[in-house]
Amino acid sequence: EFSMTLFKGHEKKEICALHLSEEKVIPKSNVTYCQTEHSNSSTTFILKNLERKHIDIYTYCLEMFLPPPYIDCRLKETYLYIQDKEDCISVGLMSWIIIGLILFAMISCVCCVVACCSRNKNQQCESNSHEYNSEYMPMAAVNAAKKPRI
């Protein structure tokens, strides 16, 4: 014979309980999201359709009545965290946005570097071509000697 109770929070609000005596199982639930299951070898509390508001510390208490000796409430605590589907979607979407922005910035930088390099090469070629292929021939400076007048 035993009794098992599931509590929620630091204030230990009872949400589920199960009492077994002489092969008679008496389940009790104070909330819709908790169910109990009992077989010959185990007793289970099942929490279904949980939301973020259900995040808390859960404690179960096991009291043994028979066979002797009587065992007072043995407490085991577990912190339950529920991640919303929206959280997963928003985190995934945010990471894809960040990855996209990083890739865009990298591609933009590469394009700018290529454009600058090709522009600089064109300017060098144009300046060199003006030097050799100009419409005007390069001429040497000529100093004309003046003849004396008589």
N, C-alpha and C positions, 0 to 999 in steps of 0.2 A: 504494500500500500504506500503510495506516495502522492505528492502534490508538486506540480511544477508551474511556475508563474513567470510571465515575461513583463518587465517593467520598462517604461520609457522615461528618459531624462534623469536629471539629478534629483528631482523630487520624487522619483520612483512611482510614476503613475501606472497602475496596472492596466495592461491592454489585452492580455490573453492569459488564460489559466487552464490547467487540466488536472483533474483529480481522479486517481485510480484507486478503487477499493473493491476487493473481492471480485475481480474481473468486471467491474462496472466502471465504465469510463464516463466522466462528466466534464465535457469541454465547456469553456466559458470565454466569451470574447466581448470586450467593450468597444471594439472598433470594427469597421468593415474590412480593413485590409489585413487582418490577422486571422489565420485559421490554424487549427491543431490537427495533427495526425498521430495516431498511436498504433503500433504493431506490438507483437510479442517481445521484440527486442529493442524497440526505440520509440521515443516520443519526439515529435518535431513541431516547431512553430514555423509556419510559413507566412511570410509577409509578401503581399501581392499589390500590384499597381501603386508602387511607391512614387512619391514626388519629392521635390527638394524640401518641402515643409516637414518631411519625415526624418530629415537628417538629425541625429541625436545619439546619445549613449543609450544602449539597450542592455538591460541586466536581466538575467534569469536566475530564479531561485528554485532550488530543488530541496524539498523536505521529505525525508524518509520516515514513515511511521512504523511499518512492519517490513521485515523482521527487526526485532530489537538489535542494537540500541537505536533509539530515536536520534535522527540526525537533523539538527536545526538547519535553517536556510543556508545553503552553500551558494554564494554569489559569484557569478562570472559576468564580467562586463565586456561589451564590444561596442566600438564606435562605428556607426553605419553612415556612410556617405553615399548620396545618390547624385549621379551626374545626369542632368537633363539632356534629352536628345538635342534641344536647341543649342545647348552649350557645345556639344560635339560639333554641330553644324557650323556654329559661329566661329569656333576655334579653327576648324578645318578651312572655312572660307577665309578667315583672316590670314592663315598661313599661306594659302594660295595667292592672296592679294600681295602679301609681302614678297613672295617668291617672284611673282609677275613684275612687281616694281623693280626688284633687283635685276632681273633679266633685262628689262627695258632700259635701265640705267647703263648696264654693261654694254648692250648693243648700241646705245646712243654714243657712248664713249668710243667704242671701236669705230663707228661710222665717222665721228668727228676727227679722230686720228687719221683715218684713211683719207678723208676729204682734205685735211690740212696738208698731209704729205703730198698728195697729188697736186694740190694748188701750189705748194712750194716748188715742186719739180717743174711745173709748167712755167712759173715765173723765172726760174733759173734758165730754162730752155729759151724762153722769149728774150731774156736779157742777153744771152749768149748769141742768139740769132741776130739781134740788132747790131751786135758788135761786128759780125762778119758779113752778114747779108744785108747791109744797109743800102739804101738807094744812093747814098753819097759815098764816094770812094774816100777812104782816109787819105789825107794829103799831108805831106811833110811841110813844115813851115819854111817859107822861102824868104830870104832877106835879099831884096834887090839892091844892088849897089848903085848909088847915084853917080852919074858921070858929071864931072865938073863942067860947068857952063863957061864958055869963053865969051 
